């Protein structure tokens, strides 16, 4: 059974945010503004997204 996938896009700059939030964005594989990654929908990824939800946009693929 294949897992669902989600697309995560960085929509706000990480300038001025906490260092652990910047590290979380990097951990999601996002670098520059408007960069996107398609990731597996796991509880670990969802937790990372929840931590930086004010910086990213999430959509299902």
MARKEKOL-655433 format. One record per residue: x, z, y of N, C-alpha, C, O in turn; residue in three letters; residue number from 1. Coordinates in Angstrom, 1 decimal. Atoms other than C-alpha are relative to their C-alpha. Example, Ala and Ser with C-alpha at 12.3 -4.5 7.8 and 13.67 -1.06 7.14 Angstrom:
<sites>
npx;npz;npy;capx;capz;capy;cpx;cpz;cpy;opx;opz;opy;res;n
0.9;0.0;-1.2;12.3;7.8;-4.5;0.9;0.0;1.2;1.9;0.7;1.2;ALA;1
-0.9;0.0;-1.1;13.7;7.1;-1.1;-0.8;0.8;1.1;-0.3;0.9;2.2;SER;2
</sites>
This chain:
<sites>
npx;npz;npy;capx;capz;capy;cpx;cpz;cpy;opx;opz;opy;res;n
0.8;0.0;-1.2;0.0;0.0;0.0;0.9;0.0;1.2;1.8;0.9;1.4;UNK;1
-0.8;0.1;-1.2;1.5;-1.0;3.3;-0.5;0.9;1.1;-1.7;1.1;1.2;UNK;2
0.4;-0.9;-1.1;1.5;1.4;6.2;-0.4;-0.8;1.2;0.0;-1.9;1.4;UNK;3
0.4;0.6;-1.3;-0.1;0.7;9.5;1.2;-0.1;0.9;2.1;0.7;0.8;UNK;4
-1.1;0.1;-1.0;2.2;-0.4;12.3;-0.6;0.1;1.4;-1.7;-0.3;1.6;UNK;5
0.4;-0.2;-1.4;2.0;0.4;16.0;1.1;-0.6;0.9;2.2;-0.6;0.5;UNK;6
-0.9;0.6;-1.0;3.5;-1.3;19.0;0.1;1.0;1.1;-0.9;1.4;1.7;UNK;7
-0.2;-1.0;-1.1;5.1;1.1;21.5;0.8;-0.7;1.1;1.8;-1.4;0.9;UNK;8
-0.6;0.7;-1.2;6.0;-0.2;25.0;0.3;1.1;1.1;-0.5;1.9;1.4;UNK;9
-0.4;-0.9;-1.1;7.9;1.7;27.7;-0.6;-0.6;1.3;-0.2;-1.6;1.7;UNK;10
0.7;0.5;-1.2;5.7;1.4;30.8;0.4;0.7;1.3;0.1;0.3;2.4;UNK;11
-0.5;-0.7;-1.2;7.4;4.0;33.1;1.4;0.3;-0.2;1.9;0.4;-1.3;UNK;12
-1.5;-0.2;0.0;11.0;4.6;34.0;0.3;1.5;-0.5;-0.5;2.4;-0.2;UNK;13
-0.4;-1.4;0.5;12.8;7.6;32.4;0.8;0.7;1.1;1.3;1.8;0.8;UNK;14
-0.7;-0.6;-1.1;14.6;8.3;35.7;-0.8;1.2;0.5;-2.0;1.1;0.8;UNK;15
0.7;-1.2;-0.4;13.8;11.9;36.7;-0.7;0.8;-1.0;-1.3;1.8;-0.7;UNK;16
0.7;-0.8;1.1;12.5;13.0;33.3;1.0;0.9;-0.6;2.2;0.8;-0.4;UNK;17
-0.9;-0.9;0.7;13.9;15.7;31.1;0.9;-0.7;-1.0;0.5;-1.8;-1.4;UNK;18
-1.0;0.6;0.9;16.9;14.9;29.0;-0.5;-0.2;-1.4;-0.2;-1.2;-2.0;UNK;19
0.5;0.2;1.4;15.1;15.5;25.7;-1.1;-1.1;0.0;-1.3;-1.7;-1.1;UNK;20
1.0;1.1;0.0;12.3;13.1;26.8;0.8;-1.3;0.0;0.3;-2.3;-0.6;UNK;21
-0.8;1.3;0.0;15.0;10.4;27.6;0.5;-0.2;-1.4;0.5;-1.4;-1.9;UNK;22
-0.5;0.1;1.4;16.5;11.1;24.1;-1.1;-0.5;-0.9;-0.9;-1.2;-1.9;UNK;23
1.1;0.4;0.9;13.1;10.7;22.5;-0.4;-1.5;0.2;-0.6;-2.2;-0.8;UNK;24
0.3;1.4;-0.2;12.5;7.4;24.2;1.1;-0.9;-0.7;0.8;-1.9;-1.2;UNK;25
-1.1;0.7;0.7;15.9;6.2;22.9;-0.2;0.0;-1.5;0.1;-0.9;-2.2;UNK;26
0.2;-0.1;1.4;15.0;7.5;19.5;-1.1;-0.9;-0.5;-1.1;-1.3;-1.7;UNK;27
1.1;1.0;0.4;11.9;5.3;19.5;0.5;-1.4;0.1;-0.2;-2.4;-0.3;UNK;28
-0.5;1.3;0.0;14.2;2.4;20.1;-0.3;-0.8;1.3;-0.1;-2.0;1.4;UNK;29
0.3;0.6;-1.3;13.2;1.7;23.7;1.1;0.2;1.0;1.7;1.3;1.1;UNK;30
-1.1;-0.1;-0.9;15.7;1.0;26.4;-0.5;-0.3;1.4;-0.7;0.6;2.2;UNK;31
0.4;0.3;-1.4;14.7;-0.9;29.5;-1.5;0.0;0.1;-2.3;0.1;-0.9;UNK;32
1.4;0.0;-0.3;11.3;-0.9;31.2;-0.7;-1.2;-0.7;-0.1;-2.3;-0.7;UNK;33
0.8;1.0;0.6;8.7;-3.0;29.4;0.5;-0.4;-1.4;0.1;-1.5;-1.9;UNK;34
-0.5;0.4;1.3;10.7;-3.1;26.2;-1.0;0.6;-1.1;-1.6;1.6;-0.8;UNK;35
1.0;-0.3;1.0;8.6;-2.9;23.0;0.7;0.1;-1.4;1.7;-0.6;-1.6;UNK;36
-0.4;0.0;1.3;9.1;-2.0;19.4;-1.2;0.2;-0.9;-2.2;0.8;-0.5;UNK;37
1.0;-0.2;1.0;6.9;-2.3;16.3;0.5;1.0;-1.0;1.5;0.7;-1.6;UNK;38
-0.5;-1.1;0.9;7.2;0.9;14.3;-1.1;0.3;-1.0;-2.3;0.0;-0.9;UNK;39
0.9;-0.5;1.0;5.6;2.4;11.2;-0.8;1.1;0.5;-0.2;1.9;1.3;UNK;40
0.9;-1.1;-0.5;2.7;4.7;11.9;0.2;1.2;-0.9;-0.6;1.4;-1.9;UNK;41
-0.3;-1.2;0.8;4.1;8.0;10.5;-0.2;1.2;0.9;-0.2;1.1;2.2;UNK;42
0.2;-1.2;-0.8;3.5;11.6;11.6;1.2;0.3;0.9;1.1;0.8;2.0;UNK;43
-1.2;-0.3;-0.8;7.1;11.8;12.9;0.0;-0.9;1.2;0.3;-0.4;2.3;UNK;44
0.1;0.9;-1.1;6.7;8.7;15.1;-1.1;0.4;1.0;-0.9;0.4;2.2;UNK;45
1.1;-0.4;-0.9;3.3;9.9;16.4;0.4;1.3;0.8;0.0;1.4;1.9;UNK;46
-0.4;-1.2;-0.7;4.9;13.3;17.3;1.0;-0.4;1.2;0.9;0.2;2.3;UNK;47
-0.9;0.4;-1.1;7.6;11.5;19.3;-0.8;-0.7;1.1;-0.5;-0.5;2.3;UNK;48
0.8;0.6;-1.0;5.0;9.4;21.0;-0.8;1.0;0.8;-0.9;0.9;2.1;UNK;49
0.8;-1.0;-0.7;2.9;12.4;21.9;0.9;0.8;1.0;0.4;1.2;2.0;UNK;50
-0.9;-0.7;-0.9;6.0;14.0;23.5;0.2;-0.8;1.3;0.3;-0.2;2.4;UNK;51
-0.3;0.8;-1.2;6.5;11.1;25.9;-1.2;-0.9;0.3;-1.0;-2.1;0.7;UNK;52
1.2;0.9;-0.2;2.9;9.8;26.1;-0.2;-0.5;1.4;-0.9;-1.4;1.7;UNK;53
0.2;0.4;-1.4;3.1;9.6;29.9;1.0;-1.1;0.4;0.9;-1.6;1.5;UNK;54
-0.9;1.0;-0.2;5.9;7.1;29.6;-0.3;-1.3;-0.8;0.2;-2.4;-0.4;UNK;55
0.2;1.1;0.9;4.7;4.8;26.9;-1.5;-0.4;-0.2;-2.4;0.3;0.1;UNK;56
1.3;0.5;0.3;1.7;2.6;25.9;0.1;-0.3;-1.5;1.0;-1.0;-2.0;UNK;57
0.0;0.2;1.5;0.7;2.4;22.2;-1.2;-0.9;-0.3;-2.3;-0.7;0.2;UNK;58
1.1;0.8;0.5;-1.4;-0.3;20.5;0.3;-0.3;-1.4;1.4;-0.3;-1.9;UNK;59
-0.1;0.3;1.4;-2.1;-1.1;16.9;0.3;-1.5;-0.2;-0.2;-2.3;0.6;UNK;60
-0.4;1.4;0.3;-0.6;-4.3;15.4;-1.0;-0.5;-1.0;-0.9;-1.7;-1.4;UNK;61
</sites>
